[in-house]
């Protein structure tokens, strides 16, 4: 392997910020973490941890807050539950429960005040150390044959610099995202999917957006970002914005954007959450066929016979 293909140091940790209040899902999140809301029978945060594990990263650092104990319990061993399942002959379920606890090594650090994504990542600095690391936001569920994070790791291994996941969005949606301005990289066989970023703009109006390349909740960051986070002034709402810190980091070192291949669901939004639930349920071999029949029956019942006037009775 050529030297340029092993530029990046190995990734050993992924940071999962899970301290948010989840206000968009109230009252469901009044007494449970948003990250524990299930898509079919698996909580959002488990999809994120499974992606980290499938990408070969052994350690997960959860940045938690008050009321997030359910996340710790979910990734811990539950001897009582396993014992009960074994006693009832439900070995398959017992193995399923035990597998969750074995996905990755986990540790937890508390974000004492909700001061934004940038502050959450800075809170993990003592555990990450002076190493590159990944950040995964569980709101974004990404279905892909090759995990999104794994796709990004190939870009990181080549350049040894920070990489963000990006996706093309419609012109009217740019104000919902951080948008990058970049130049396609042609020195490697990236098929036009990798950009060297020149600028980042947080939630621009459609008329001021430099492109339609939106930053999605996957990052590989060099340790230099910690200095930028520590010196970035809080913005609106007293929050430290990761995009602001990365813009400052861009002045010191290159950052790359990777247009990932796969289907992304914005499960932090109610409609996106419903879409993810329906589409992932349809892909399940144990549910898909019956669920598809049910959905078709709903469509048929709603498009039933019409009255002579042309209106449904």
N, C-alpha and C positions, 0 to 999 in steps of 0.2 A: 504493500500500500504506500502510495506516495506521501511525502511529508505533509503536503498541503491538505491531505484528506484526514489527518489526525491532529488538526490544529487545536481542537477543543479538549480540555481536561475532562475526565469522566464525570458524569452527573451522578451524585449520590443522594441528593435530597430533593424533595418536592414540597413546596409550601402550599397549604390549602387554607386560605382565609375563610373562616366560618363564624365570625363574630357578629355578622350583621343581624339586624332586628327582623328582617323579613316582613316589613309593613305592607307590602303589596298583597300578601296572602292572609292578612288578618280577616276574621278572627282565628283562622286555622293555626296561625303561628303564635297565638297568645301564650300557649303553654307548651309548645314543642318547637324545636329548631326548624326553620325553613328547609335546611339541608336534609332533614329527615322525612320530608314529604315524599311519598312513594310514587314512582312511575311503575304501574302494575304492582309488583311486590318487592321492589328494590328501591331504597331511598336514593335521592339525588346524589348525596355525597359518596355512596358506594360506587356509582358509575365513575366518578372522578378517581377514586382510589384504584379501581380496577384498571383504568387507563394508565395510571402511573406504574402499576405492577406489570402490566403488559408491555410497557416501554422499557422495562429493565431497571427502573430506579428503585432501590431497596428501602429508602426511608421516607416517611411522610411526617411533616411537621404541621400540626393543626394549630392555627391561631384562633383561639376560642374566646368566648366572653360569657357573661352571666347567662344561665339557663341553657347551656349547651352540653350538659352532662349526658344526655341521651346519645350524643355522637361518641363520646368515650365508651359508653356501655356497649354500643353497637359493634365497635371494633375490638372489644375485649372478649375473653373466653367466658361463656356462661355455663358453668358446670351444672347448675340446677336444671336449666332448660335442656341441656344435652342429656342429663340423666333421665328426665321425664320422657323425652322423645325415645331414648333407647329402651326404656321400660315398656313403651307402647308399640315397639316394633317398627318405629319410623326412622330407620337407619339412614334413609336417603335424606330426610330433612335434617337429621343430626349432622350428617356430613356437610350439608349445605351451610348450616349455622357455623360449624367449626371452620369452614373454609374462609368465611368473612374475617375471622380473627387472624388468619394466617396470610392475608393478602400482602401485608408489608409490616415492617417495623414502624411503630408510631410513637410520637411524643407530642406533648401539648405545651403551649405557652399562651398566657392570657393577655389579651388586649384590654386594658382596663377602661379605656374610653373609646367610643366609636368615632375615630378621627380619620376614617377613610381607608381605602385600599392601600395607599402608600404607607401609612402608619402601621397597618397590619403587617405588611411585609417587613418593615423596619423592626417590628417587635420580634421577629424570628432571627434577627441578625446573630445573636449570641449562640444559637443552635446551629445555624448554617455555617458560620465561620467565614474564612476568606476563600470561599469556593464558589464556582458557578452553581446555580440551582434553578429548578423549574418552579413555576407558579401555575396552579390549576384552579379555575373558578368553577364551582360545581353547578352554577346556574346554566352553564353551557354544556349540554350533553351532546357529544359528537359520536355518531356511528360511522365507523370506517374500517375497511379490511385491515389496513395498517393504522394503528392508533395515531391520532393527530400529533400527540407529543412525540411519538417515535419518528414521524415524518420531519418534525422540527429538529430533532436530535441529529438527523443526517446533515442538515444545513449547518447546525452548530459545530458538528465534528469537522466540517470542511473549513469554516472560517474562524472558529474559536471566539465568536462574538455573540452578543445578545441577539435573540431571534424572537419575533412575535408572530402569532398566528393571525392571518388576515383573510378576509372573505369579501368578495364583491357584493355590494348591496345596491338596492335601487336608489335612484337619485333622491327620492323623497324620504328615504330612511337615514341619510347620512347624519342628520342632526341628533340621532340616537346613539352615535358611536364616536370613539376616537378614530380619526381618519388620517391615513398616512399619505405623504407625497414621496414617491420613490422612482428609481430607475431600474429596469429589469437587468438582472445579472445574466451575462451571456458567456461567461468563462467556464461554465460547467453545464452539464446536461440537465437543466432544471425545467425545461419545457415552458419557459415563461412564467413559472410559479414563484420565483424568488426575486425580491427587489432589495436593492440597497436604499435604505430610507434616508430621505433628505430633510423631512420635517414631519411633525405630528400636530394635529389640531384637534382639540377636544370638542366634540359635538358642534361642528360648524353648521351654519345655515346652508341650505342647498346651493345658494348663489356664491358662497365663499369657500366651499369644500374643494380642496386641491385634487381630489380623485373620489372614486367610490370604493376604495380599498379600506375596509373597516377592521379595526383591531378586535379580535375575539379573545375570550378568556383563557388563553394559553400563552405562557411566556417562558423563555429560557434567558436568564439574566446573569451577567457577570457580576462579581462582588463589588465592582465599582459603583453599582447602583445604590448601595447602602450609603455611601458618602453623599450622593445627590439627594437621597430621601431625607437624610439628616439635616441638610441645609436648605431644603425646599420649604418655602413659606406656605402655611395653610391657605387654601383658597376659600371658595364659597362654602358656608356651613362649618367653617373651621376644620375642613378635611384636607389631608395631604394627598394630592393626586399623583398617582403613579405616572400618568402621562407627562406631567410637568417635570418630574425627576428624570424620565427617560429623554425628554427633550434636552435637558442639560447634559445628560450623559452623551447624547449624540454629538455634542461639541468636542468631546474628548476621544470617543472611539466609535467605530461604525456599528450600526444596528441594522439587522436584516428582517424582512418580512417574508413569510412563507404562506402562499395561498394553499391551504390544506385541501386534500381530497377526502370527501366524506359528507355526510348529512348532519348539519348542526341544528339543534333545537334550543331556542331561548326559553329554558324552563323557569327562568326567573320572572317571566311574564305569564299571566294566566292563560292567554290564548296559546302561547308557545308550550306551556305545560300540558294543556289538553291535547295539542297536536302530537307531542312526544308520547303521551300515554296511548293515544289511538294507534299511531304508527308503529311503536315498539311492541304493542300488544299484537298487532297484526303479523309481526315477524316471529312471534313465539310459536314453536311447533305444537305446544300443548293448548294454545288458545286461539291461534290465528284463524283456523278454519271456521270454528263456531262463531267467533267474534265477527268475522266477515259476513257470515250469513245473517247475523243479528243486525249489523249496520245496513245491509241490503233490505232487510225487512222494514227498517225505519224509513228508508228512502221510498220504498214502495207504498207504505202506509200514508206518507205525506204527499205523495203524488197520485193519490187514488182517484176514483171516478169524479168527474166534474158534472155540475148541473148543466142543463140546456143553455143557461146564460153564459157558460164558460167559467163560472166560479166553482170552487170546491164546495160541496155541501157542508 
